[in-house]
Amino acid sequence: MLARDGYRCRYCGRYASQVDHVVPRARGGQDTTANCVAACEPCNRAKRDKVLPRGTQEISGSSWGLD
């Protein structure tokens, strides 16, 4: 996932060193390429087990506490 996404966080564009489940495993998400994206540590930590609203592809700093 990291190489596929160019080591860029799919939420903020910073350098990514982690893989995030778009639909968290705790909420039934699977370990598939369609459900996993590269994420930086702050975004992955902020998202935790939340599911982004449908159609949302970015985490805004204010709504995720990243400001």
C-alpha positions as CSV (number, residue, x, y, z in Angstrom):
1,M,0.0,0.0,0.0
2,L,2.8,2.4,0.9
3,A,4.5,2.0,-2.5
4,R,1.2,2.0,-4.4
5,D,0.4,5.4,-2.8
6,G,3.9,6.8,-3.3
7,Y,4.5,6.9,0.4
8,R,2.1,9.8,0.6
9,C,-0.7,10.0,3.2
10,R,-4.1,9.6,1.4
11,Y,-5.6,12.0,3.9
12,C,-3.2,14.9,4.1
13,G,-0.4,14.3,1.5
14,R,2.5,14.1,4.0
15,Y,5.0,11.3,4.1
16,A,3.2,8.0,5.0
17,S,4.8,5.2,7.1
18,Q,1.7,3.3,8.1
19,V,-1.2,1.6,6.4
20,D,-4.8,2.5,7.4
21,H,-8.0,0.6,6.9
22,V,-10.5,2.9,5.4
23,V,-13.3,0.9,7.0
24,P,-11.6,-0.2,10.2
25,R,-11.3,-3.8,11.0
26,A,-13.1,-3.1,14.3
27,R,-16.1,-2.1,12.1
28,G,-15.9,-5.1,9.7
29,G,-13.3,-3.8,7.3
30,Q,-11.1,-6.3,5.5
31,D,-7.4,-6.5,4.8
32,T,-7.8,-5.8,1.0
33,T,-6.1,-3.4,-1.3
34,A,-9.4,-1.6,-1.8
35,N,-9.8,-1.0,1.9
36,C,-6.2,0.0,2.8
37,V,-4.4,3.2,2.1
38,A,-1.1,4.8,3.1
39,A,-1.4,7.1,6.1
40,C,1.0,9.3,8.1
41,E,1.1,8.5,11.8
42,P,-0.8,11.6,12.9
43,C,-3.7,11.0,10.5
44,N,-3.8,7.3,11.3
45,R,-3.8,8.0,15.0
46,A,-6.5,10.7,14.7
47,K,-8.8,8.5,12.5
48,R,-8.5,5.5,14.9
49,D,-11.6,3.4,14.3
50,K,-13.7,6.1,12.7
51,V,-15.3,5.7,9.3
52,L,-15.0,8.8,7.0
53,P,-18.3,10.2,5.6
54,R,-19.2,8.7,2.3
55,G,-17.4,10.5,-0.5
56,T,-14.8,12.1,1.8
57,Q,-11.2,11.4,0.9
58,E,-9.4,13.9,3.0
59,I,-9.1,14.4,6.7
60,S,-9.3,18.1,7.5
61,G,-7.1,19.2,10.4
62,S,-9.8,20.8,12.4
63,S,-12.3,17.9,12.3
64,W,-9.6,15.4,13.2
65,G,-7.7,17.4,15.7
66,L,-4.6,17.8,13.6
67,D,-4.2,21.6,13.7
